[in-house]
C-alpha cells in the first residue's frame, strides 16, 4: 500500500475529467457537492482534486493522515514551504544497484 502522502498525491493528480467519476465511486461525498465540484473549471478544478484526494485518503489511511497529506501539499505547492513533505531514506547500495 502507498504511504498516505503518496496516495493523496496520486488522486490529486488524476485527469480533470475523472474527478467526478472518482468522487462518485470512491467517496461518500454527496451528489450535490460532487455536482458543484464538477462545475469547477481551469485552475479551480484543483480544489475538487484536493477534496477527492483527501476523501479517498481518509478511507484508506484515516482522517489524521489525510489532513496531514493535504497540509503538506498545500504548504509545499501553495506556500513554497517543503518542511512538511515526507522524507524518504534510500540505502546507498539500493541506489547504486539501480544506477550502476
C-alpha positions as a printed NumPy array, in Angstrom:
array([[  0.   ,   0.   ,   0.   ],
       [  1.203,   3.501,  -0.743],
       [  2.14 ,   5.814,   2.095],
       [ -0.577,   8.386,   2.893],
       [  1.124,  11.324,   1.174],
       [  1.856,   9.317,  -1.975],
       [ -1.698,   8.001,  -2.01 ],
       [ -3.065,  11.538,  -1.605],
       [ -0.829,  12.803,  -4.411],
       [ -1.937,  10.026,  -6.748],
       [ -5.548,  11.153,  -6.508],
       [ -4.618,  14.836,  -6.532],
       [ -3.048,  14.283,  -9.938],
       [ -5.851,  12.398, -11.692],
       [ -7.075,  13.691, -15.017],
       [ -9.605,  16.519, -14.706],
       [-12.303,  14.519, -16.46 ],
       [-12.033,  11.681, -13.903],
       [-12.614,  13.756, -10.768],
       [-16.416,  13.495, -10.699],
       [-16.423,   9.807, -11.539],
       [-13.901,   9.004,  -8.817],
       [-15.776,  11.12 ,  -6.279],
       [-18.931,   9.117,  -7.046],
       [-17.23 ,   5.724,  -6.999],
       [-14.752,   6.101,  -4.177],
       [-16.145,   8.582,  -1.645],
       [-19.179,   9.4  ,   0.455],
       [-19.33 ,  12.986,  -0.811],
       [-22.939,  13.96 ,  -1.526],
       [-24.12 ,  14.053,  -5.128],
       [-24.999,  17.739,  -4.751],
       [-21.458,  18.524,  -3.604],
       [-19.99 ,  16.425,  -6.415],
       [-22.056,  18.354,  -8.96 ],
       [-20.701,  21.626,  -7.557],
       [-17.151,  20.305,  -7.713],
       [-17.667,  19.055, -11.274],
       [-18.689,  22.53 , -12.37 ],
       [-15.256,  23.916, -11.489],
       [-13.072,  24.658, -14.485],
       [ -9.471,  25.529, -15.269],
       [ -7.423,  26.16 , -12.11 ],
       [-10.487,  25.822,  -9.879],
       [-10.676,  22.077, -10.642],
       [ -7.649,  21.728,  -8.381],
       [ -9.909,  22.375,  -5.392],
       [-12.086,  19.442,  -6.447],
       [ -8.975,  17.291,  -6.775],
       [ -7.955,  18.192,  -3.22 ],
       [-11.376,  17.088,  -1.993],
       [-11.076,  13.821,  -3.919],
       [ -7.559,  13.135,  -2.677],
       [ -8.44 ,  13.932,   0.919],
       [-11.644,  11.894,   0.964],
       [-10.125,   8.743,  -0.531],
       [ -7.073,   9.033,   1.706],
       [ -9.355,   9.257,   4.75 ],
       [-10.934,   5.952,   3.775],
       [ -7.627,   4.092,   3.428],
       [ -5.398,   5.878,   5.934],
       [ -7.714,   7.729,   8.322],
       [ -8.687,  11.346,   8.883],
       [ -5.441,  12.406,  10.544],
       [ -3.176,  11.097,   7.779],
       [ -5.41 ,  12.595,   5.091],
       [ -5.296,  16.011,   6.734],
       [ -1.515,  15.762,   7.164],
       [ -1.122,  14.929,   3.472],
       [ -3.337,  17.858,   2.484],
       [ -1.403,  20.205,   4.771],
       [  1.939,  19.046,   3.395],
       [  0.828,  19.532,  -0.202],
       [ -0.674,  22.967,   0.415],
       [  2.416,  24.023,   2.331],
       [  4.784,  22.823,  -0.39 ],
       [  2.925,  23.799,  -3.522],
       [  0.975,  26.868,  -2.474],
       [  3.2  ,  28.343,   0.23 ],
       [  6.582,  27.174,  -1.09 ],
       [  7.464,  25.51 ,   2.223],
       [  8.577,  21.91 ,   1.834],
       [  9.193,  21.301,   5.541],
       [  6.044,  19.173,   5.9  ],
       [  6.828,  16.875,   2.975],
       [  7.773,  13.323,   3.932],
       [ 11.403,  12.253,   3.863],
       [ 12.488,   9.087,   2.129],
       [ 15.665,   7.295,   3.084],
       [ 17.299,   5.326,   0.302],
       [ 20.107,   2.973,   1.178],
       [ 23.26 ,   3.656,  -0.816],
       [ 23.515,   0.068,  -2.052],
       [ 19.965,   0.233,  -3.453],
       [ 20.74 ,   3.442,  -5.259],
       [ 23.955,   2.006,  -6.657],
       [ 22.13 ,  -1.127,  -7.789],
       [ 19.526,   0.946,  -9.593],
       [ 22.084,   3.27 , -11.188],
       [ 25.32 ,   1.335, -11.764]])
